[in-house]
Amino acid sequence: MTLDPTDQYHRAETFAALHDGPTFVLPNPWDAGTARLFTGLGFAALATTSGGLAFSLGRPDGANLVTREETLANIRAIATATHLPVAADLESGFGPTPEDVAETIRLAARAGAVGGSIEDATGDPARPVAELDVAVRRIEAAVRAARALPFRFTLAARAENFLYGRPDLDDTIARLRAYEAAGADVLYAPGLPDLDAVRAVCKAVGKPVNVLAGSSAGVTVAALGAAGARRISLGSALVRVALSATVAAARELTEHGTFGFCRDVLPYAQVNALLAEDGR
């Protein structure tokens, strides 16, 4: 199933406009069911998660083990399960050339996404982050493909240094500025270590900044907004919450033979009711 073009156009306009307003949270469903749950809980938009998809397929994340076709199918399932705008985690674009990245943007849009992110990670442990000139050409190709679409596709460019053992804030900022000059609509450096780093990034660029949250209980939406973040996503945090509860329950069963984990779960009828609500 594909989205009606008018519907997708309005989702795209809604999503782009969110970046002009107050700080908003972009949760990351990993399948149609969680997309419907998050839709019913009042979020303004959703974003897919490469980590969540990889885990749901029984694979590790960040190792190029999920195909573009699997990613597109996940985007399609999530976009058709909700009436909200959906942005897509497109990893590094699923191919070695700028044209591969451009084609990924076009295919993601066809699958129902109205935004997406391209990262400068390579998946190669020997050189985990692409050289800047290579990364810029890939963002430029993504921008050209996005601008050729019949709606506003909000493109986020990601600088992956802090996720791959390169905690160089100056280089990260230089990369984000280069991606901004290449035409990216949103800038994103996942793994920033603290609010000071978030402030430094937000002050250094002129486009909205997405911040990855969920790794520190001491950080709040309000604090990130005050530091300059316009958009807050959670990456794989929510799927890891679900997996953590599952592992804890399984360990209780195997180690103690008890069912204490059932005390705090949502009742069956409530889950059914949440999923019966019209996500569209």
C-alpha positions as CSV (number, residue, x, y, z in Angstrom):
1,M,0.0,0.0,0.0
2,T,1.3,3.5,-0.8
3,L,0.1,6.8,0.6
4,D,-2.3,9.0,-1.3
5,P,-0.2,11.8,-2.8
6,T,-2.4,14.5,-1.2
7,D,-2.1,12.8,2.2
8,Q,1.7,12.6,1.8
9,Y,1.9,16.2,0.8
10,H,0.0,17.3,3.9
11,R,2.1,15.1,6.1
12,A,5.2,16.6,4.6
13,E,4.0,20.1,5.2
14,T,3.1,19.3,8.8
15,F,6.5,17.7,9.4
16,A,8.4,20.6,8.0
17,A,6.4,23.1,10.0
18,L,7.2,21.3,13.2
19,H,10.8,22.4,12.8
20,D,9.7,26.0,12.9
21,G,8.0,25.7,16.3
22,P,8.9,24.6,19.8
23,T,11.1,21.6,20.6
24,F,9.3,18.3,19.8
25,V,9.9,14.7,20.5
26,L,10.1,12.2,17.6
27,P,9.6,8.7,19.0
28,N,10.9,5.7,17.1
29,P,8.5,2.8,16.4
30,W,10.0,-0.3,15.0
31,D,6.9,-1.9,13.5
32,A,3.3,-1.1,12.7
33,G,2.0,-2.0,16.2
34,T,4.3,0.5,18.0
35,A,3.5,3.1,15.3
36,R,-0.1,2.8,16.2
37,L,0.6,2.9,19.9
38,F,2.7,6.1,19.6
39,T,0.2,7.7,17.4
40,G,-2.5,7.2,20.0
41,L,-0.3,8.5,22.7
42,G,-0.3,12.0,21.2
43,F,3.1,12.5,19.4
44,A,3.2,14.8,16.5
45,A,5.4,12.7,14.2
46,L,7.3,9.4,14.1
47,A,10.6,8.2,12.9
48,T,11.8,4.7,12.0
49,T,14.8,3.2,13.8
50,S,17.5,1.1,12.1
51,G,18.4,-0.4,15.5
52,G,14.9,-1.3,16.2
53,L,14.4,-2.9,12.8
54,A,17.7,-4.8,13.1
55,F,16.8,-6.1,16.5
56,S,13.3,-7.1,15.4
57,L,14.9,-9.1,12.6
58,G,17.3,-10.8,15.0
59,R,20.4,-9.0,13.8
60,P,22.9,-6.6,15.4
61,D,22.7,-3.0,14.3
62,G,25.4,-0.9,12.6
63,A,26.9,-3.8,10.6
64,N,25.1,-3.4,7.2
65,L,23.1,-6.5,7.9
66,V,19.7,-5.0,7.0
67,T,18.9,-4.4,3.4
68,R,17.4,-1.4,1.7
69,E,14.4,-3.5,0.7
70,E,13.8,-4.5,4.4
71,T,14.1,-0.9,5.4
72,L,11.7,0.3,2.8
73,A,9.2,-2.4,3.8
74,N,9.5,-1.2,7.4
75,I,8.9,2.4,6.4
76,R,5.8,1.4,4.4
77,A,4.4,-0.6,7.3
78,I,4.8,2.2,9.7
79,A,3.6,5.0,7.4
80,T,0.4,3.1,6.5
81,A,-0.3,2.4,10.2
82,T,-0.5,6.0,11.2
83,H,-1.9,9.4,10.0
84,L,1.3,11.1,11.3
85,P,4.3,12.2,9.3
86,V,7.0,9.6,9.3
87,A,10.7,10.2,8.9
88,A,13.0,7.4,8.0
89,D,16.4,6.3,9.3
90,L,18.1,5.6,6.0
91,E,21.5,4.8,7.6
92,S,24.3,5.7,5.1
93,G,22.1,5.5,2.1
94,F,22.5,1.8,1.2
95,G,25.2,2.0,-1.4
96,P,28.7,3.3,-2.1
97,T,27.9,6.1,-4.5
98,P,26.0,9.4,-4.2
99,E,23.5,8.1,-6.8
100,D,22.8,5.1,-4.5
101,V,22.0,7.6,-1.7
102,A,19.7,9.6,-4.1
103,E,17.9,6.5,-5.1
104,T,17.3,5.6,-1.5
105,I,15.7,9.0,-0.9
106,R,13.4,8.5,-3.8
107,L,12.5,5.0,-2.7
108,A,11.9,6.1,0.9
109,A,9.5,8.8,-0.3
110,R,7.7,6.2,-2.5
111,A,7.4,4.0,0.6
112,G,5.6,6.9,2.5
113,A,8.4,8.8,4.3
114,V,8.2,12.6,4.3
115,G,11.7,13.0,5.8
116,G,14.8,11.0,6.4
117,S,18.4,11.0,7.7
118,I,21.6,10.1,5.9
119,E,24.7,9.4,8.1
120,D,28.4,9.6,7.4
121,A,29.1,6.2,9.0
122,T,30.5,3.5,6.6
123,G,29.9,0.2,8.4
124,D,33.6,-0.5,7.9
125,P,35.4,-1.0,11.3
126,A,38.7,0.1,9.6
127,R,37.2,3.4,8.6
128,P,34.0,3.9,10.5
129,V,33.3,7.5,9.4
130,A,33.6,8.6,5.8
131,E,36.0,11.3,4.7
132,L,34.3,14.7,4.7
133,D,34.5,15.3,1.0
134,V,32.9,11.9,0.3
135,A,30.2,12.5,2.9
136,V,29.4,15.9,1.5
137,R,28.9,14.6,-2.0
138,R,26.5,12.0,-0.6
139,I,24.5,14.7,1.2
140,E,24.4,16.8,-1.9
141,A,23.0,13.9,-3.9
142,A,20.4,13.3,-1.2
143,V,19.4,17.0,-1.3
144,R,19.0,17.0,-5.0
145,A,16.8,13.9,-4.9
146,A,14.7,15.4,-2.0
147,R,14.2,18.7,-3.8
148,A,13.0,16.9,-6.9
149,L,10.1,15.3,-5.1
150,P,6.6,16.7,-5.3
151,F,6.5,17.5,-1.6
152,R,8.9,18.9,1.1
153,F,11.1,16.0,2.1
154,T,12.9,17.1,5.3
155,L,16.5,15.8,5.0
156,A,18.6,15.3,8.2
157,A,22.4,14.9,7.8
158,R,24.1,13.0,10.6
159,A,27.7,13.3,11.8
160,E,28.5,10.0,13.5
161,N,31.8,10.7,15.2
162,F,30.7,10.2,18.8
163,L,29.0,6.9,18.1
164,Y,32.3,5.5,16.6
165,G,34.9,6.4,19.1
166,R,35.8,9.8,17.6
167,P,34.8,12.3,20.3
168,D,36.0,15.3,18.4
169,L,33.5,18.1,18.8
170,D,35.3,20.5,16.5
171,D,35.3,18.0,13.7
172,T,31.7,17.1,14.3
173,I,30.7,20.8,14.1
174,A,32.8,21.2,10.9
175,R,31.0,18.3,9.4
176,L,27.5,19.6,10.4
177,R,28.4,23.0,8.9
178,A,29.5,21.3,5.7
179,Y,26.2,19.4,5.5
180,E,24.3,22.5,6.2
181,A,26.1,24.2,3.3
182,A,25.2,21.2,1.1
183,G,21.5,21.8,1.8
184,A,20.5,19.6,4.7
185,D,17.3,20.8,6.4
186,V,18.2,19.3,9.9
187,L,21.6,18.6,11.5
188,Y,22.2,15.7,13.8
189,A,25.2,14.5,15.8
190,P,24.1,11.4,17.8
191,G,25.9,10.6,21.0
192,L,26.8,14.1,22.1
193,P,28.2,13.7,25.7
194,D,26.4,16.5,27.6
195,L,24.3,19.6,27.4
196,D,27.4,21.8,26.8
197,A,28.1,19.8,23.6
198,V,24.5,20.2,22.6
199,R,24.7,23.9,23.1
200,A,27.9,24.2,21.2
201,V,26.4,22.4,18.2
202,C,23.2,24.4,18.2
203,K,25.1,27.7,18.4
204,A,27.4,26.7,15.6
205,V,24.8,26.0,12.9
206,G,21.9,27.8,11.5
207,K,19.5,24.9,10.8
208,P,17.4,22.9,13.3
209,V,19.3,20.4,15.3
210,N,18.1,16.9,16.2
211,V,19.4,15.5,19.5
212,L,19.5,11.8,20.4
213,A,18.1,11.4,24.0
214,G,17.3,8.5,26.2
215,S,20.7,7.5,27.5
216,S,20.6,9.8,30.6
217,A,17.8,10.0,33.1
218,G,19.0,13.4,34.2
219,V,18.3,15.0,30.8
220,T,14.8,16.3,30.1
221,V,13.0,17.6,27.0
222,A,13.0,21.0,28.6
223,A,16.7,21.0,29.2
224,L,17.5,19.9,25.7
225,G,15.1,22.6,24.3
226,A,16.8,25.2,26.4
227,A,20.2,24.1,25.0
228,G,18.9,24.7,21.5
229,A,17.6,21.4,20.3
230,R,14.6,21.7,18.0
231,R,13.9,18.0,17.6
232,I,14.6,15.1,20.0
233,S,14.6,11.5,18.9
234,L,15.3,8.3,20.9
235,G,16.9,6.0,18.4
236,S,16.8,2.4,19.7
237,A,15.9,3.5,23.3
238,L,12.3,2.5,23.2
239,V,12.9,-0.9,21.6
240,R,15.6,-1.5,24.2
241,V,13.0,-0.7,26.9
242,A,10.8,-3.4,25.5
243,L,13.6,-5.9,25.1
244,S,14.8,-5.1,28.7
245,A,11.4,-6.0,30.1
246,T,11.3,-9.1,28.0
247,V,14.7,-10.3,29.1
248,A,13.9,-9.5,32.8
249,A,10.7,-11.5,32.5
250,A,12.4,-14.5,30.9
251,R,15.2,-14.5,33.5
252,E,12.6,-14.5,36.3
253,L,11.0,-17.5,34.7
254,T,14.2,-19.4,34.1
255,E,15.9,-18.5,37.3
256,H,13.0,-18.4,39.8
257,G,10.0,-20.0,38.1
258,T,7.8,-17.1,39.1
259,F,5.5,-14.7,37.2
260,G,6.0,-11.4,39.1
261,F,6.6,-9.6,35.9
262,C,2.9,-9.9,35.1
263,R,2.0,-7.5,37.9
264,D,2.8,-4.3,36.1
265,V,2.0,-5.1,32.5
266,L,-0.8,-3.4,30.5
267,P,-4.0,-5.5,30.7
268,Y,-4.8,-7.5,27.5
269,A,-8.0,-5.6,27.0
270,Q,-6.2,-2.3,27.2
271,V,-3.6,-3.3,24.6
272,N,-6.3,-4.5,22.3
273,A,-8.1,-1.2,22.8
274,L,-5.0,0.8,22.0
275,L,-4.4,-1.1,18.8
276,A,-8.0,-0.9,17.8
277,E,-7.9,2.9,17.7
278,D,-7.6,4.2,14.2
279,G,-3.9,5.1,13.7
280,R,-4.8,6.8,10.5
